[in-house]
């Protein structure tokens, strides 16, 4: 048969414990809780501020989508008349178009991904109503 030891010592004498040690332990726990709460609060505030600023920059980055739509036309012009592109091959413009569209979509997805729980986009009022 296995003898299991009790978690708390039943024969312990609580009146012989030092009250100063208990007070110091309480102060240390309270100090640790205050420090942890402050760190969590600061990090949470930075998270909200970063999300707010990234949401405000979203319309600026979405202008790159317009550049991505224009670049295939520039690539067509560079293909038809290579001297108009000043030595750049037409496929470089197609790569720029793909990069502009990819960065624009990726930025919007990233900003949606890092959204703090329970918050909504603060710059939603600047979007067109049919895009919401």
Backbone as JSON Lines, residues from 0, in Angstrom:
{"i":0,"aa":"X","n":[0.83,-1.16,0.0],"ca":[0.0,0.0,0.0],"c":[0.89,1.25,0.0]}
{"i":1,"aa":"X","n":[0.45,2.25,-0.76],"ca":[1.24,3.47,-0.9],"c":[0.78,4.49,0.13]}
{"i":2,"aa":"X","n":[1.73,5.02,0.85],"ca":[1.41,6.07,1.81],"c":[1.52,7.43,1.11]}
{"i":3,"aa":"X","n":[0.41,8.14,1.09],"ca":[0.41,9.47,0.47],"c":[0.61,10.52,1.54]}
{"i":4,"aa":"X","n":[1.42,11.49,1.2],"ca":[1.68,12.57,2.14],"c":[0.65,13.67,1.92]}
{"i":5,"aa":"X","n":[0.2,14.25,2.96],"ca":[-0.75,15.35,2.88],"c":[-0.04,16.61,2.39]}
{"i":6,"aa":"X","n":[-0.78,17.43,1.67],"ca":[-0.21,18.68,1.16],"c":[0.08,19.63,2.33]}
{"i":7,"aa":"X","n":[-0.86,19.74,3.23],"ca":[-0.68,20.6,4.4],"c":[-0.33,19.73,5.61]}
{"i":8,"aa":"X","n":[0.57,20.2,6.39],"ca":[0.96,19.46,7.59],"c":[-0.11,19.64,8.65]}
{"i":9,"aa":"X","n":[-0.77,18.56,9.02],"ca":[-1.87,18.63,9.99],"c":[-1.35,18.87,11.41]}
{"i":10,"aa":"X","n":[-0.1,18.54,11.64],"ca":[0.46,18.71,12.99],"c":[1.21,20.03,13.13]}
{"i":11,"aa":"X","n":[1.17,20.86,12.11],"ca":[1.88,22.14,12.16],"c":[1.25,23.06,13.18]}
{"i":12,"aa":"X","n":[2.03,23.93,13.68],"ca":[1.56,24.86,14.69],"c":[1.55,26.27,14.09]}
{"i":13,"aa":"X","n":[0.35,26.78,13.69],"ca":[0.3,28.09,13.04],"c":[0.69,29.24,13.95]}
{"i":14,"aa":"X","n":[0.59,29.07,15.26],"ca":[0.92,30.18,16.15],"c":[2.44,30.39,16.24]}
{"i":15,"aa":"X","n":[3.21,29.45,15.76],"ca":[4.66,29.59,15.83],"c":[5.24,30.21,14.56]}
{"i":16,"aa":"X","n":[4.39,30.51,13.55],"ca":[4.87,31.12,12.31],"c":[5.18,32.59,12.56]}
{"i":17,"aa":"X","n":[6.18,33.06,11.87],"ca":[6.62,34.44,12.04],"c":[5.69,35.37,11.25]}
{"i":18,"aa":"X","n":[5.12,36.36,11.91],"ca":[4.19,37.29,11.26],"c":[4.92,38.23,10.31]}
{"i":19,"aa":"X","n":[6.17,38.52,10.56],"ca":[6.94,39.39,9.69],"c":[7.16,38.75,8.32]}
{"i":20,"aa":"X","n":[7.41,37.45,8.33],"ca":[7.6,36.72,7.06],"c":[6.3,36.74,6.25]}
{"i":21,"aa":"X","n":[5.18,36.57,6.92],"ca":[3.89,36.6,6.22],"c":[3.63,37.99,5.63]}
{"i":22,"aa":"X","n":[3.98,39.04,6.39],"ca":[3.8,40.4,5.9],"c":[4.7,40.68,4.7]}
{"i":23,"aa":"X","n":[5.96,40.25,4.78],"ca":[6.89,40.45,3.66],"c":[6.44,39.69,2.42]}
{"i":24,"aa":"X","n":[5.92,38.48,2.61],"ca":[5.42,37.69,1.49],"c":[4.22,38.39,0.85]}
{"i":25,"aa":"X","n":[3.33,38.96,1.65],"ca":[2.17,39.69,1.14],"c":[2.61,40.94,0.36]}
{"i":26,"aa":"X","n":[3.58,41.66,0.9],"ca":[4.07,42.87,0.21],"c":[4.74,42.5,-1.1]}
{"i":27,"aa":"X","n":[5.5,41.42,-1.12],"ca":[6.16,40.98,-2.35],"c":[5.12,40.58,-3.4]}
{"i":28,"aa":"X","n":[4.08,39.88,-3.0],"ca":[3.03,39.49,-3.94],"c":[2.28,40.71,-4.46]}
{"i":29,"aa":"X","n":[1.99,41.66,-3.59],"ca":[1.3,42.87,-4.02],"c":[2.16,43.68,-4.98]}
{"i":30,"aa":"X","n":[3.45,43.8,-4.68],"ca":[4.36,44.52,-5.56],"c":[4.47,43.84,-6.92]}
{"i":31,"aa":"X","n":[4.55,42.51,-6.92],"ca":[4.62,41.77,-8.19],"c":[3.33,41.95,-8.99]}
{"i":32,"aa":"X","n":[2.19,41.97,-8.32],"ca":[0.92,42.16,-9.02],"c":[0.82,43.56,-9.62]}
{"i":33,"aa":"X","n":[1.31,44.57,-8.89],"ca":[1.29,45.94,-9.41],"c":[2.21,46.07,-10.61]}
{"i":34,"aa":"X","n":[3.41,45.49,-10.53],"ca":[4.35,45.56,-11.65],"c":[3.79,44.81,-12.87]}
{"i":35,"aa":"X","n":[3.24,43.62,-12.66],"ca":[2.68,42.86,-13.77],"c":[1.48,43.59,-14.38]}
{"i":36,"aa":"X","n":[0.64,44.18,-13.55],"ca":[-0.5,44.93,-14.08],"c":[-0.08,46.15,-14.85]}
{"i":37,"aa":"X","n":[0.95,46.84,-14.37],"ca":[1.45,48.01,-15.09],"c":[2.05,47.62,-16.43]}
{"i":38,"aa":"X","n":[2.82,46.56,-16.46],"ca":[3.42,46.11,-17.73],"c":[2.33,45.69,-18.7]}
{"i":39,"aa":"X","n":[1.35,44.94,-18.21],"ca":[0.26,44.53,-19.1],"c":[-0.52,45.73,-19.61]}
{"i":40,"aa":"X","n":[-0.76,46.72,-18.76],"ca":[-1.48,47.92,-19.17],"c":[-0.72,48.71,-20.22]}
{"i":41,"aa":"X","n":[0.6,48.85,-20.02],"ca":[1.41,49.58,-21.0],"c":[1.43,48.85,-22.33]}
{"i":42,"aa":"X","n":[1.63,47.53,-22.3],"ca":[1.63,46.77,-23.55],"c":[0.28,46.81,-24.25]}
{"i":43,"aa":"X","n":[-0.78,46.76,-23.48],"ca":[-2.12,46.83,-24.08],"c":[-2.36,48.22,-24.69]}
{"i":44,"aa":"X","n":[-1.88,49.26,-24.03],"ca":[-2.0,50.61,-24.59],"c":[-1.2,50.77,-25.87]}
{"i":45,"aa":"X","n":[0.01,50.22,-25.9],"ca":[0.82,50.26,-27.13],"c":[0.13,49.51,-28.25]}
{"i":46,"aa":"X","n":[-0.48,48.37,-27.93],"ca":[-1.19,47.58,-28.93],"c":[-2.34,48.39,-29.53]}
{"i":47,"aa":"X","n":[-3.13,49.05,-28.69],"ca":[-4.24,49.85,-29.19],"c":[-3.76,51.05,-30.0]}
{"i":48,"aa":"X","n":[-2.68,51.69,-29.55],"ca":[-2.16,52.83,-30.28],"c":[-1.61,52.42,-31.64]}
{"i":49,"aa":"X","n":[-0.9,51.29,-31.69],"ca":[-0.38,50.81,-32.97],"c":[-1.52,50.46,-33.91]}
{"i":50,"aa":"X","n":[-2.56,49.82,-33.4],"ca":[-3.7,49.49,-34.24],"c":[-4.38,50.75,-34.76]}
{"i":51,"aa":"X","n":[-4.51,51.75,-33.91],"ca":[-5.14,53.01,-34.31],"c":[-4.34,53.68,-35.43]}
{"i":52,"aa":"X","n":[-3.02,53.75,-35.28],"ca":[-2.19,54.39,-36.29],"c":[-2.18,53.59,-37.59]}
{"i":53,"aa":"X","n":[-2.13,52.28,-37.5],"ca":[-2.15,51.46,-38.72],"c":[-3.48,51.57,-39.44]}
{"i":54,"aa":"X","n":[-4.57,51.72,-38.7],"ca":[-5.87,51.92,-39.33],"c":[-5.94,53.26,-40.05]}
{"i":55,"aa":"X","n":[-5.29,54.27,-39.48],"ca":[-5.3,55.57,-40.13],"c":[-4.43,55.58,-41.39]}
{"i":56,"aa":"X","n":[-3.42,54.72,-41.45],"ca":[-2.58,54.65,-42.63],"c":[-3.14,53.72,-43.71]}
{"i":57,"aa":"X","n":[-4.18,52.99,-43.39],"ca":[-4.74,52.04,-44.36],"c":[-5.2,52.72,-45.66]}
{"i":58,"aa":"X","n":[-5.9,53.87,-45.62],"ca":[-6.29,54.5,-46.89],"c":[-5.09,54.94,-47.73]}
{"i":59,"aa":"X","n":[-4.0,55.34,-47.07],"ca":[-2.81,55.74,-47.82],"c":[-2.2,54.54,-48.53]}
{"i":60,"aa":"X","n":[-2.13,53.42,-47.84],"ca":[-1.56,52.22,-48.45],"c":[-2.5,51.67,-49.53]}
{"i":61,"aa":"X","n":[-3.8,51.86,-49.36],"ca":[-4.74,51.37,-50.37],"c":[-4.63,52.14,-51.69]}
{"i":62,"aa":"X","n":[-3.97,53.29,-51.68],"ca":[-3.73,54.01,-52.94],"c":[-2.78,53.2,-53.83]}
{"i":63,"aa":"X","n":[-1.98,52.35,-53.21],"ca":[-1.1,51.48,-54.0],"c":[-1.9,50.55,-54.9]}
{"i":64,"aa":"X","n":[-3.13,50.23,-54.51],"ca":[-3.99,49.4,-55.36],"c":[-4.23,50.1,-56.69]}
{"i":65,"aa":"X","n":[-4.42,51.4,-56.65],"ca":[-4.6,52.17,-57.88],"c":[-3.34,52.09,-58.74]}
{"i":66,"aa":"X","n":[-2.19,52.19,-58.12],"ca":[-0.94,52.03,-58.86],"c":[-0.82,50.64,-59.47]}
{"i":67,"aa":"X","n":[-1.29,49.65,-58.75],"ca":[-1.26,48.28,-59.27],"c":[-2.2,48.1,-60.46]}
{"i":68,"aa":"X","n":[-3.25,48.89,-60.53],"ca":[-4.16,48.8,-61.67],"c":[-3.64,49.56,-62.89]}
{"i":69,"aa":"X","n":[-2.8,50.57,-62.65],"ca":[-2.26,51.36,-63.76],"c":[-1.01,50.72,-64.34]}
{"i":70,"aa":"X","n":[-0.25,50.0,-63.56],"ca":[1.01,49.43,-64.02],"c":[0.87,48.48,-65.21]}
{"i":71,"aa":"X","n":[-0.17,47.66,-65.34],"ca":[-0.28,46.84,-66.56],"c":[-0.4,47.68,-67.83]}
{"i":72,"aa":"X","n":[-1.03,48.83,-67.73],"ca":[-1.1,49.71,-68.9],"c":[0.29,50.26,-69.24]}
{"i":73,"aa":"X","n":[1.05,50.6,-68.22],"ca":[2.42,51.07,-68.45],"c":[3.26,49.93,-69.03]}
{"i":74,"aa":"X","n":[3.03,48.7,-68.57],"ca":[3.75,47.55,-69.11],"c":[3.41,47.34,-70.58]}
{"i":75,"aa":"X","n":[2.16,47.56,-70.95],"ca":[1.77,47.43,-72.35],"c":[2.49,48.49,-73.2]}
{"i":76,"aa":"X","n":[2.57,49.71,-72.68],"ca":[3.27,50.77,-73.4],"c":[4.75,50.43,-73.52]}
{"i":77,"aa":"X","n":[5.35,49.89,-72.47],"ca":[6.77,49.52,-72.51],"c":[7.0,48.34,-73.46]}
{"i":78,"aa":"X","n":[6.01,47.49,-73.61],"ca":[6.14,46.36,-74.53],"c":[6.06,46.84,-75.98]}
{"i":79,"aa":"X","n":[5.12,47.76,-76.25],"ca":[4.93,48.25,-77.61],"c":[6.05,49.19,-78.02]}
{"i":80,"aa":"X","n":[6.44,50.07,-77.14],"ca":[7.47,51.06,-77.46],"c":[8.52,51.04,-76.35]}
{"i":81,"aa":"X","n":[9.53,50.17,-76.45],"ca":[10.51,49.98,-75.37],"c":[11.31,51.24,-75.04]}
{"i":82,"aa":"X","n":[11.52,52.14,-75.99],"ca":[12.29,53.35,-75.69],"c":[11.53,54.3,-74.77]}
{"i":83,"aa":"X","n":[10.22,54.14,-74.64],"ca":[9.43,54.98,-73.74],"c":[9.66,54.6,-72.28]}
{"i":84,"aa":"X","n":[10.13,53.38,-72.03],"ca":[10.34,52.91,-70.66],"c":[11.75,53.19,-70.16]}
{"i":85,"aa":"X","n":[12.57,53.82,-70.98],"ca":[13.92,54.22,-70.59],"c":[14.76,53.02,-70.14]}
{"i":86,"aa":"X","n":[14.69,51.95,-70.89],"ca":[15.53,50.78,-70.63],"c":[14.94,49.75,-69.69]}
{"i":87,"aa":"X","n":[13.79,49.99,-69.09],"ca":[13.19,48.98,-68.2],"c":[12.38,47.99,-69.02]}
{"i":88,"aa":"X","n":[12.51,46.7,-68.72],"ca":[11.7,45.73,-69.46],"c":[10.24,45.8,-69.03]}
{"i":89,"aa":"X","n":[9.36,45.35,-69.92],"ca":[7.92,45.45,-69.62],"c":[7.52,44.59,-68.44]}
{"i":90,"aa":"X","n":[8.21,43.47,-68.24],"ca":[7.82,42.57,-67.16],"c":[8.13,43.17,-65.79]}
{"i":91,"aa":"X","n":[9.04,44.15,-65.72],"ca":[9.3,44.81,-64.44],"c":[8.06,45.57,-63.98]}
{"i":92,"aa":"X","n":[7.33,46.15,-64.93],"ca":[6.11,46.86,-64.57],"c":[5.02,45.89,-64.12]}
{"i":93,"aa":"X","n":[5.0,44.72,-64.71],"ca":[4.03,43.71,-64.26],"c":[4.35,43.23,-62.84]}
{"i":94,"aa":"X","n":[5.65,43.08,-62.55],"ca":[6.04,42.71,-61.18],"c":[5.69,43.82,-60.18]}
{"i":95,"aa":"X","n":[5.88,45.07,-60.59],"ca":[5.49,46.17,-59.71],"c":[3.99,46.17,-59.47]}
{"i":96,"aa":"X","n":[3.22,45.86,-60.51],"ca":[1.76,45.81,-60.34],"c":[1.38,44.73,-59.34]}
{"i":97,"aa":"X","n":[1.98,43.55,-59.47],"ca":[1.69,42.47,-58.53],"c":[2.13,42.85,-57.11]}
{"i":98,"aa":"X","n":[3.27,43.52,-56.99],"ca":[3.75,43.94,-55.67],"c":[2.85,44.99,-55.04]}
{"i":99,"aa":"X","n":[2.41,45.96,-55.82],"ca":[1.52,46.99,-55.29],"c":[0.21,46.38,-54.79]}
{"i":100,"aa":"X","n":[-0.38,45.52,-55.59],"ca":[-1.65,44.9,-55.19],"c":[-1.44,43.99,-53.98]}
{"i":101,"aa":"X","n":[-0.34,43.22,-53.99],"ca":[-0.07,42.32,-52.87],"c":[0.18,43.05,-51.57]}
{"i":102,"aa":"X","n":[0.94,44.14,-51.61],"ca":[1.22,44.92,-50.39],"c":[-0.06,45.57,-49.88]}
{"i":103,"aa":"X","n":[-0.87,46.08,-50.79],"ca":[-2.12,46.74,-50.38],"c":[-3.07,45.75,-49.69]}
{"i":104,"aa":"X","n":[-3.25,44.61,-50.29],"ca":[-4.14,43.6,-49.7],"c":[-3.54,43.02,-48.42]}
{"i":105,"aa":"X","n":[-2.23,42.74,-48.45],"ca":[-1.56,42.18,-47.27],"c":[-1.59,43.13,-46.09]}
{"i":106,"aa":"X","n":[-1.45,44.43,-46.33],"ca":[-1.48,45.4,-45.25],"c":[-2.87,45.42,-44.59]}
{"i":107,"aa":"X","n":[-3.91,45.42,-45.42],"ca":[-5.26,45.42,-44.86],"c":[-5.54,44.16,-44.05]}
{"i":108,"aa":"X","n":[-5.09,43.03,-44.55],"ca":[-5.28,41.77,-43.81],"c":[-4.48,41.78,-42.5]}
{"i":109,"aa":"X","n":[-3.27,42.34,-42.54],"ca":[-2.45,42.39,-41.33],"c":[-3.08,43.28,-40.27]}
{"i":110,"aa":"X","n":[-3.6,44.43,-40.69],"ca":[-4.23,45.34,-39.72],"c":[-5.47,44.68,-39.12]}
{"i":111,"aa":"X","n":[-6.24,43.95,-39.93],"ca":[-7.4,43.24,-39.38],"c":[-6.96,42.12,-38.43]}
{"i":112,"aa":"X","n":[-5.81,41.51,-38.71],"ca":[-5.34,40.39,-37.9],"c":[-4.87,40.85,-36.52]}
{"i":113,"aa":"X","n":[-4.24,42.03,-36.42],"ca":[-3.71,42.46,-35.13],"c":[-4.72,43.28,-34.33]}
{"i":114,"aa":"X","n":[-5.96,43.33,-34.77],"ca":[-6.97,44.13,-34.06],"c":[-7.16,43.61,-32.64]}
{"i":115,"aa":"X","n":[-7.1,44.51,-31.66],"ca":[-7.37,44.09,-30.28],"c":[-8.83,43.63,-30.15]}
{"i":116,"aa":"X","n":[-9.11,42.69,-29.27],"ca":[-10.48,42.21,-29.13],"c":[-11.41,43.32,-28.64]}
{"i":117,"aa":"X","n":[-12.57,43.37,-29.25],"ca":[-13.58,44.33,-28.84],"c":[-13.42,45.71,-29.43]}
{"i":118,"aa":"X","n":[-12.48,45.9,-30.36],"ca":[-12.32,47.22,-30.98],"c":[-12.79,47.16,-32.42]}
{"i":119,"aa":"X","n":[-13.16,48.32,-32.91],"ca":[-13.53,48.41,-34.32],"c":[-12.62,49.44,-34.98]}
{"i":120,"aa":"X","n":[-12.6,49.43,-36.28],"ca":[-11.73,50.31,-37.04],"c":[-12.09,51.77,-36.77]}
{"i":121,"aa":"X","n":[-11.16,52.57,-36.22],"ca":[-11.5,53.97,-35.94],"c":[-11.6,54.82,-37.2]}
{"i":122,"aa":"X","n":[-11.06,54.35,-38.31],"ca":[-11.09,55.12,-39.56],"c":[-12.18,54.62,-40.5]}
{"i":123,"aa":"X","n":[-13.17,53.9,-39.99],"ca":[-14.22,53.37,-40.86],"c":[-15.06,54.49,-41.45]}
{"i":124,"aa":"X","n":[-15.12,55.63,-40.78],"ca":[-15.92,56.75,-41.29],"c":[-15.32,57.35,-42.55]}
{"i":125,"aa":"X","n":[-14.05,57.07,-42.82],"ca":[-13.41,57.61,-44.02],"c":[-13.56,56.69,-45.23]}
{"i":126,"aa":"X","n":[-14.16,55.54,-45.04],"ca":[-14.36,54.62,-46.16],"c":[-15.66,54.9,-46.87]}
{"i":127,"aa":"X","n":[-15.73,54.45,-48.09],"ca":[-16.99,54.59,-48.82],"c":[-18.02,53.66,-48.2]}
{"i":128,"aa":"X","n":[-19.3,54.08,-48.2],"ca":[-20.33,53.26,-47.56],"c":[-20.51,51.89,-48.22]}
{"i":129,"aa":"X","n":[-20.25,51.79,-49.51],"ca":[-20.45,50.51,-50.18],"c":[-19.26,49.57,-49.97]}
{"i":130,"aa":"X","n":[-18.18,50.02,-49.33],"ca":[-17.02,49.16,-49.07],"c":[-17.01,48.64,-47.65]}
{"i":131,"aa":"X","n":[-17.95,49.01,-46.82],"ca":[-17.95,48.59,-45.42],"c":[-18.4,47.19,-45.25]}
